[in-house]
Amino acid sequence: MRHNHEIAMRTKKNLLDAFWILYSKGGIKKTSVREIVSTAGYNRSTFYEYFTDVYDVLEQVEKAIVPDIEKHQKIIREKGIRLPIKHLVDVYRKNKKYFAVLLGENGDPGFREKIKDVYKALLRPYFQSFGMDNFALECTLEYSISGFLGVMTYCFTKEETPDIEKMVRLLWEFMDNGVMRD
C-alpha cells in the first residue's frame, strides 16, 4: 500500500513539474492537458486522476506556496510581529521560482489577490491596535500590502537572485519609517 502511495505522489509531482515547465513559458492560456501529459510521459486519464483541468493544477501550485497564515499568526502571538520575517524569508527563498513567474507578466493576477488576502488577515490585528476607523484601517492595509507586493514583484521578476532578507528588512523599514524621511 505504501508503495502505491509513493507512486501516486511521484506521478502527481511529475505532472505538476510538467505543468510548471509549460506554464513558465507561456502562462495558462498556452498550457494544455495534452502538453502536460506529453511532457510528463503519462496519458490523459492519469492527469484526470489528480486534477480537473489546468486551472486546478495552477490552484494547487498557488495553494502550496501561499504563506501559511495560521503559522504566521501563531508566531506573532508567541514572539511578536517582527519574528515572522525569518519564516517569510524561508517561504520566499524556497518558492522564488514560482513567485518570479506568478508575479510576472505571464503570471496569474488572481495570485496577487490571494497574497493580499493572506497579508491583510495577518496584519489587520496589528493595525487595529492603532485605533483607526474601519475606512482608515482598510486603506492602510491596502497601501501597505500593495507596496509590499510591488517590492516583491520587482525583486522576483527583475533580479536574478534577489536578496530576500534585504527585501524583507527594507519592507519593515518602510512600514516603520515610511519611504519619505527627512
Beta strands, then each sheet from edge to edge (+ up, - down):
end
